[in-house]
Amino acid sequence: MLRRLLNRLISPFDPWLTALVVILLSFTAIVMMSASPERMQAQLTNTCIGLGIMWIMANIPPQRLQALAVPLYVLGVVLLLGVEFFGEVSKGAQRWLDLKVVRLQPSELFKIAMPLMLAWYFQQREGALKVLDFVVATVLLGVPVGLIVIQPDLGTAILVLSAGFFVIFFAGLSWRLIVPAVVMGVAIIVAVVTYQDQICADGVQWPGLRDYQKHRICTLLDPTTDPLGKGFHTIQSTIAIGSGGLVGKGWKQGTQAQLEFIPERHTDFIFAVISEEWGLIGDLGLMTVLLLIIFRGLVIAAGAHNVFSRLLAGALSLSFFVYAFVNIGMVSGVLPVVGVPLPLVSYGGTALVTLCLGIGVLMSIARHRSTNQS
């Protein structure tokens, strides 16, 4: 009886993903005890909730997830419109809905709803894809991303945009459309770096961006222009990373972290704490585990039994990569600070539960692939 119950509890979990997630969450607990011990209990509660959500999602067959795609997408758009008209304003951003019972940030829903919706759409068009289908998919992607950008919440917008883009890419988006966009992006970066003195001057407006977004990019190019203000995060985090050396200063021995020079050291900038206390070896170990999770997700995608599962698994896996790449890039001073957490490491219940939900979907696809094949 006990053995049967234990087997029912364990069987939904993919063994490779489970092992990697447990390793990462265990390391997170150790780092959190150094970065912010007073938040350990809350982080453990978030972890238990996340693992519970992961188990539930692993038990839901992908076919049932398809049925949720359209309702979730429509609900999400309605909630985003609700934020636009009735949302709460906090620290200059309008991102939350106060439903009296719970305070909701609808943009978080789209980290899962977006790839789910586009994977469902391309599943319906399987075998009859036309150029118009990619236009429709782009519109489906653009509506929520546009609503999130105007909140403004650039970090979440990047994550939702990348998740949707990966689905469209895996569905067969032509390189003839991708290459010009990449060339244009590189040209814009080169122009910004070359003419930074002129375009970063006071009073110069950047089309499509607010002043604080312009300042973030300008600060990235030269943090020393405002070392005690906008450049403080970047300067302190890069000092911490550099001072860690090869093996680090030791657990709870990082001066930048323990003396609170690193802002947000338990959330978005926790990678700086890891670098300072665990050094380059700790960084490489962490990145190896993250890459193995992404690799396992792509393996699951490659073996999925239909278009919906393949697109969804591929998009979720590469979204995990975007989380890690953007976070480590902004903490290292390579990318602008946009408020993206380090996956499964940064403190925060919403991000942790969302990521666990995504991993649970991957486990569901892996599990039910085996069922279908048998």
C-alpha positions in Angstrom: 0.0 0.0 0.0 2.7 2.4 1.1 4.9 1.4 -1.9 2.0 2.0 -4.3 1.3 5.4 -2.8 5.0 6.3 -3.0 5.1 5.2 -6.6 2.1 7.3 -7.5 3.8 10.4 -5.9 7.1 9.9 -7.7 6.1 8.5 -11.1 4.9 11.8 -12.6 8.4 13.3 -12.1 10.9 13.1 -14.9 14.0 11.7 -13.1 16.6 13.8 -15.0 14.7 17.1 -14.6 13.8 16.2 -11.0 17.5 15.6 -10.0 18.6 18.8 -11.6 15.9 20.9 -10.0 16.6 19.4 -6.6 20.3 20.2 -6.9 19.5 23.8 -8.0 17.0 24.4 -5.2 19.3 22.9 -2.6 22.1 25.2 -3.8 19.6 28.1 -3.7 18.8 27.4 0.0 22.5 27.5 0.8 23.0 30.8 -1.0 19.8 32.3 0.5 21.1 31.6 4.0 24.0 33.8 3.2 22.3 36.5 1.1 19.2 37.0 3.2 18.7 34.4 6.1 15.5 36.2 7.3 13.8 35.2 4.1 14.7 31.5 4.3 11.3 30.4 5.7 9.4 32.2 3.0 11.7 30.8 0.3 11.2 27.2 1.6 7.4 27.8 1.6 7.6 29.1 -2.0 9.7 26.0 -2.9 7.1 23.6 -1.5 4.3 25.4 -3.4 6.4 25.3 -6.6 7.1 21.6 -6.3 3.4 21.0 -5.6 2.5 22.9 -8.7 5.1 21.0 -10.7 3.6 17.7 -9.6 0.1 18.8 -10.5 1.2 19.9 -14.0 3.1 16.7 -14.6 -0.1 14.8 -14.0 -2.1 16.8 -16.6 -2.0 15.3 -20.1 -0.9 17.7 -22.9 -4.3 17.2 -24.6 -6.0 18.9 -21.6 -3.5 21.7 -21.7 -4.6 22.4 -25.3 -8.1 23.0 -24.1 -6.9 25.6 -21.7 -4.9 27.6 -24.3 -7.6 29.9 -25.7 -9.5 30.5 -22.4 -6.2 31.4 -20.6 -5.1 33.7 -23.4 -8.5 35.6 -23.5 -8.6 35.8 -19.7 -5.0 37.2 -19.7 -5.8 39.9 -22.3 -8.9 40.9 -20.4 -7.0 41.2 -17.2 -4.2 43.2 -18.9 -6.9 45.6 -20.2 -8.2 45.7 -16.6 -4.8 46.7 -15.4 -4.7 49.5 -18.0 -7.9 51.0 -16.8 -8.2 50.0 -13.1 -4.7 48.8 -12.1 -2.8 50.0 -9.1 0.2 52.3 -9.6 3.3 51.6 -7.6 6.8 53.0 -8.1 5.8 54.6 -11.4 4.4 51.3 -12.9 0.8 50.1 -13.3 1.1 46.3 -13.2 -1.3 45.0 -10.5 -5.0 44.4 -10.1 -6.5 44.5 -6.6 -9.3 41.9 -6.6 -9.8 42.5 -2.8 -9.1 38.8 -2.1 -5.8 38.7 -3.9 -3.4 41.2 -5.6 -2.8 39.9 -9.1 -0.1 40.7 -11.7 -1.7 39.4 -15.0 1.5 39.8 -17.1 3.0 36.8 -15.2 0.2 34.6 -16.6 1.5 35.1 -20.2 4.9 33.5 -19.5 2.9 30.2 -19.8 -0.3 31.3 -21.6 1.6 32.8 -24.6 3.6 29.7 -25.7 0.5 27.6 -24.9 -1.7 29.7 -27.2 0.7 29.8 -30.1 1.5 26.1 -29.8 -2.3 25.4 -29.9 -2.7 27.7 -32.9 0.0 26.0 -35.0 -1.3 22.6 -34.0 -4.7 23.6 -35.6 -2.8 24.7 -38.8 -0.6 21.6 -39.0 0.0 20.6 -42.6 -1.6 23.8 -44.0 0.7 26.6 -42.8 0.8 29.8 -44.9 2.5 33.1 -44.5 -0.8 34.5 -43.2 -0.6 32.1 -40.2 2.7 33.7 -39.1 1.1 37.1 -39.4 -1.8 36.0 -37.2 0.6 34.5 -34.7 2.6 37.7 -34.6 -0.6 39.7 -33.8 -1.5 37.2 -31.1 2.0 37.8 -29.6 2.0 41.5 -30.1 -1.2 42.3 -28.3 -0.2 41.1 -24.8 3.4 42.2 -25.2 2.3 45.7 -26.2 0.0 45.9 -23.2 2.8 44.8 -20.9 5.3 47.3 -22.4 3.0 50.2 -21.7 2.6 49.3 -18.0 5.7 49.5 -18.1 7.3 46.1 -17.4 10.2 45.6 -19.9 11.6 42.5 -18.1 8.3 40.5 -18.3 7.7 41.8 -21.8 11.1 40.4 -23.0 10.3 37.0 -21.4 6.8 36.8 -23.0 8.1 38.0 -26.3 10.9 35.5 -26.4 8.6 32.6 -25.4 6.2 33.5 -28.2 9.0 34.0 -30.7 10.5 30.6 -30.0 7.1 28.9 -30.8 6.9 30.9 -34.1 10.5 30.0 -34.8 10.1 26.3 -34.2 6.9 26.4 -36.3 9.0 27.3 -39.3 9.6 31.0 -39.4 11.9 31.7 -42.3 15.5 32.8 -41.8 14.9 35.4 -44.5 12.8 37.2 -42.0 15.1 36.5 -39.0 18.4 37.6 -40.5 17.4 41.2 -41.5 15.9 41.7 -37.9 19.2 40.5 -36.4 21.3 42.7 -38.7 19.1 45.7 -37.8 19.5 45.0 -34.1 23.3 44.8 -34.4 23.3 48.0 -36.4 21.3 49.8 -33.7 23.7 48.6 -31.0 26.7 49.7 -33.0 25.1 53.1 -33.6 24.2 53.5 -29.8 27.8 52.6 -28.8 29.4 54.9 -31.4 27.3 57.9 -30.7 26.6 57.4 -27.0 27.8 60.9 -26.0 25.3 62.6 -28.3 22.3 60.4 -27.9 22.7 60.0 -24.1 22.8 63.8 -23.6 20.1 65.4 -21.4 17.0 66.3 -23.3 17.4 63.8 -26.1 14.3 61.7 -26.5 14.5 58.1 -27.7 11.5 57.0 -29.8 9.4 54.2 -28.2 11.3 54.3 -24.9 10.7 56.2 -21.6 13.4 58.3 -20.0 14.3 55.7 -17.3 14.7 53.0 -20.0 17.0 55.3 -22.0 19.0 56.0 -18.8 19.4 52.3 -18.1 21.0 51.7 -21.5 23.2 54.8 -21.1 24.2 53.7 -17.7 25.2 50.3 -19.1 27.5 51.9 -21.6 29.2 54.0 -18.9 28.1 53.3 -15.2 30.7 55.8 -13.9 28.5 58.7 -15.1 26.3 58.2 -12.1 28.2 55.9 -9.6 26.0 56.6 -6.6 22.7 56.6 -8.6 21.8 54.7 -11.7 25.2 53.1 -12.1 25.3 51.8 -8.4 23.8 48.4 -9.1 26.1 47.6 -12.0 29.3 48.9 -10.4 28.8 47.0 -7.1 27.8 43.8 -8.7 30.8 43.8 -11.1 33.1 44.5 -8.1 31.6 41.5 -6.3 32.0 39.2 -9.4 35.6 40.3 -9.9 36.6 40.0 -6.2 35.3 36.4 -6.0 38.3 35.1 -8.1 38.6 31.5 -9.0 37.2 29.8 -5.8 35.5 32.8 -4.0 35.8 34.3 -0.6 33.8 31.5 1.1 30.2 31.1 2.3 29.0 34.2 4.2 32.5 35.8 3.7 31.6 38.1 0.8 32.2 41.6 1.9 30.1 43.2 -0.9 27.1 41.0 0.0 27.4 40.9 3.8 28.0 44.6 4.1 25.0 45.2 1.9 26.8 47.0 -1.0 24.9 44.8 -3.5 21.3 46.0 -3.9 18.6 43.4 -4.3 21.2 40.7 -3.4 18.5 38.1 -2.6 16.5 38.7 -5.8 17.7 39.9 -9.2 21.4 40.3 -8.1 21.9 37.0 -6.3 24.3 35.9 -9.0 26.8 38.6 -7.7 26.6 37.0 -4.2 27.3 33.5 -5.7 30.2 34.9 -7.7 31.8 36.6 -4.7 31.4 33.7 -2.3 31.8 30.7 -4.6 34.0 32.2 -7.3 34.3 31.2 -10.9 34.0 27.5 -10.0 30.6 28.2 -8.4 29.4 30.2 -11.4 30.4 27.4 -13.8 28.8 24.8 -11.6 25.5 26.8 -11.5 25.5 27.5 -15.3 26.2 23.8 -16.0 23.1 22.8 -14.0 21.0 25.5 -15.8 22.3 24.3 -19.2 21.5 20.6 -18.4 17.9 21.6 -17.5 17.6 23.4 -20.9 19.2 20.5 -22.7 16.8 18.0 -21.1 13.9 20.2 -22.0 15.1 20.3 -25.7 15.5 16.5 -25.7 11.9 16.2 -24.4 10.8 18.6 -27.2 12.6 16.6 -29.9 10.8 13.4 -28.8 7.3 14.9 -28.3 4.5 13.0 -30.1 2.7 16.0 -31.8 3.3 19.6 -33.0 1.6 21.2 -29.9 3.9 19.3 -27.4 7.0 19.9 -29.5 6.5 23.6 -29.9 5.4 24.1 -26.3 8.4 22.1 -24.8 10.9 23.8 -27.1 9.6 27.3 -26.2 9.6 26.6 -22.5 13.1 25.2 -22.6 14.5 28.2 -24.4 12.6 30.6 -22.2 14.5 29.2 -19.3 17.7 30.0 -21.2 16.5 33.6 -21.7 15.8 34.0 -18.0 19.4 32.9 -17.1 21.1 34.8 -20.0 19.4 38.1 -19.3 19.9 37.9 -15.5 23.5 36.9 -15.7 24.1 39.5 -18.4 22.6 42.4 -16.5 24.4 41.4 -13.2 27.7 41.2 -15.1 27.2 44.6 -16.7 26.7 43.2 -20.2 23.0 43.9 -20.5 20.7 46.7 -19.1 19.1 46.1 -15.8 15.5 45.0 -16.6 14.4 43.1 -13.5 14.6 39.5 -14.7 15.2 36.9 -11.9 17.8 34.1 -12.0 15.6 31.0 -12.6 15.0 28.8 -9.5 17.6 30.8 -7.6 16.3 34.4 -7.0 14.0 35.0 -4.1 10.3 35.5 -5.1 7.2 33.3 -5.1 5.6 34.3 -8.4 8.7 33.6 -10.5 9.5 30.4 -8.7 6.0 29.0 -9.1 5.8 30.0 -12.8 9.1 28.3 -13.5 8.1 25.2 -11.6 4.8 25.2 -13.6 6.7 25.3 -16.8 9.0 22.4 -15.8 5.9 20.5 -14.7 4.5 20.9 -18.3 7.8 19.5 -19.6 7.5 16.5 -17.3 3.9 16.0 -18.5 5.0 16.0 -22.2 7.9 13.5 -21.4 5.6 11.3 -19.4 2.7 11.1 -21.8 5.0 10.7 -24.7 6.1 7.4 -23.1 2.4 6.5 -22.6 1.5 7.2 -26.2 4.5 5.3 -27.6 3.6 2.3 -25.4 
